[in-house]
Amino acid sequence: MKKTIEREIIIACILGDGCLIGHNNKLGKKIYTTLTIKHSNQQYDYLYWKLDLLNSLQCFSKKGHIYDGKSRYKNGKVFNQKYITFNSSKYIRILGKWIYKNGIKTSTTVLKYIKSPIGLAIWFMDDGRLLRKKKKHKNGDVYFLKPSSKLCTHNFSYDENVLISNHLEDVYGIKSSILKDKSYYYLYFNKDETLKIWNIIKEYVKDIPSMRKKFDLCIDFYENNSF
């Protein structure tokens, strides 16, 4: 696998559900040393898919492993999850300098590296959502319209969302609108743009049951029974 694709895979994981964990050195400067990715029990299969993918890369000195963990909602409710960690001090230190500014995850420096189907697929499988609209037939039966979608870019500022929106259009030909949910921004894609996204990412979705469930309306509308 090309080093550029390896870099893109790791960056896509970090921009999505992954994070880099670091510690302060003797001078008080944060050094990032560990990539951690967590998923709930509904997406264990996706986590194992990521584990196999990341373990196939050459940039990590040691293989990653899956561990059991727990997470806590703000209301105090605890749920089970699993997580994977990868340690590669030199490689992750470099990515940490690129991505984290004053301890906050940013996309500005690394967005240019997301430019192939697998980078887009990982980002959308992590943070993408289908938006479902229901209608009723005259007889009362309920049916769904073709889905629109969103990319939950809540971690990023408005200016970064503008950059992400422009990048997706320039690289993938996907147009989006920047909307606000309370105090957070996200990207919205109408049904035509969602179909463009689907045609790019579907080869990765099809092999992961939890992702097939997540993008079920795209499968129902755009794929035949053999998908």
N, C-alpha and C positions, 0 to 999 in steps of 0.2 A: 504494500500500500504506500502511495506517495506521502512524503512528509507533510505536504500541504493539506492533504485530506485528513491525516492524523490530527494536525493542528486544528482544522475546522471542526472535527468531531468533538474534540475536547472543549473548544470554545463554545460550541452550540450547547453542550451539556451544562456549562457554567452559566451561560446566559439564561438557560431554562431553569431546571430544578436543582442544579448542582451549586455548590459553593466551595470556596477555598478557605481553609482554616489555617490560621497562622499564630505566631507568638511574637512577643517583643524580644529583640536582642538586648545586649548589654547597654546599648545606646538609646534604648527605648523605641527603636524603629521596628515596625511590624514586618515580619518575614513570613510569607505564605509557604507552607510545606505539604499540605494535604488536600486532595480533592475528595469531597464527600457528596454522595448523591443519595437522597432518601425518597422512598415511595411507600404509599399505604398498601395494605394487604390486597386491595382491589387491583393493584398494578404490579404484583410481584413478578409476573411473567415479563413485563417491560423492564424491570430492574435486572432480571437475569439476562435479557437480551442486551442491555447496556454492558453488563459485566463481560459477556462473551466478546462484544465488540471492542471494549476498551482493553481487554486482555490480549487482543490480537495486535495491538499497537506496539511499536518498538521503543517508544519514548519513555516508558515507565520501567524502572529498574527491577520492580517486583510486581507480581500478579496481585490484582485486587481480590478481595474476599467480601462475602455478604455476612452481615451481622444482624441479629435481632435487636430491636430497639423500641422505644416508646416516645410518643410526643404528646404534648398537652395543649389543648385549646385555651383561649383566654378565659372561657367559662369554667375551666378546671377539669373538663372531660379529657380522659386519657385514651389514646387509641394505639394499637400495635402497628408497627411498621418495620421495614427492613432497610438497611443502608449498606452502601459499598464505600470503601475508601481506597485511594491510591496515593502512594508516597513517591515523590521524585523531586527531591529538594531543588535541584538546579532548574528543571523544566518548569515546575510550578512557581518557583520564585519569579521567573521571567513573566509568566502569565499574570501573577499577582500584581506586578508592577504595571502591567498593561491595563488590567481590568479594574482594580480597586483603587479609588482615590479617596483618601482620608477615611478608609474603612468602608466605603460605599461602593457597591457594584455598579459599574458603568459599561456602556457599550461603544463609546466613541472611538476608542483606539482599535478595537478588534472587529468591529462590524464588517470591515472590508474583507475579512477572511471567510465570511459566510457567503458562499457563492455557488454551491453545488446542491443537488437534490437531498443528499443525506444531512447536510447542515440545516436546511429548511425543515426537513422531516423531523429531526430531533427537537428543534425549537417548537414546532407546532404540536408534536405529540406530548411535549411537556406542558406548554402554556396555551395551546390553542383550544378553542371551544366552538362547537356548532351551536347556532342560535335557531331554536325550533319555533315555528309559528303554526298554530293549528287553525283549521277551518272546519265548518260543518256543512255536510250535504243537506239538501232539503229534507231528507228522511231522518236527519239527526246524527248520522254517522260522522265520526271525526276523522280527519285526515291531515297530514302534514304537508306544508309547502316545501319547495326546494330550500335547503338551508343556506343562510348566511353564516358568518363566523366572526370570531374576534381573536386577537392575540393579546394575552394578558401581560402587557408591558408596564405593569403598575410600578415596578421597581425603578423605572427610568423617568427622568424629567420630561417636561413638554418638549424642550429642544432636542433631547435624545429621541423622543418619539417621532419628531419631524425627520431626523436623520434616518431612523429605521424605516419609516414610510418611504422616503425617497430611495433608500437602498433597495428595498424589495421591488420597487417599480423599475429601477435602473437595471438590476441584475436578473430578476425573474419575470418582469413584465406584469407584476401584481400591483394593482392600485388599492389604496386604503384611505380611510378617513380617521382622523384623530378625535376620539370622543373622551368625555370625562365621566367617571363614576365616583361621585362624592369628591374626594380630593385626589383621585388617581386617574391617570390617563391610560388609554388602551387603543389599539388599532381595530377598526371595524372593516369588514370585507363584505360586499354585497354578494348575492348568489352567483353572479357570473365570475367574480374574482375568487370566490370560494371554490368553484369548479376548477379554476386554474391551479389553485393550491392543491386540491385533491389529486389532479393529474400528475403533479410533481411528487407528492409524498406517498401515493397509494402503494407503491411497490414495497415500502417498508412497513406500512400499516398492516398489510394483508397477513403477515406471518406472526402477528402478536394479538392474541385474542382480546385482551383488554383494550387495545387500540381499535380493533374492529368494532367493538362495542361503542367506543367513544365517537367514532366516525360512521356510525351505522346508517345514518340518513344518506350520506354520500354513497355508500354501498347500495342502498335500496334504490336510489334514483339513477345512479350512473354506471352500475356494474350489473352484469348478468349473473345468473345463479352459480356460475362456475368460479366466481371470484373467491 
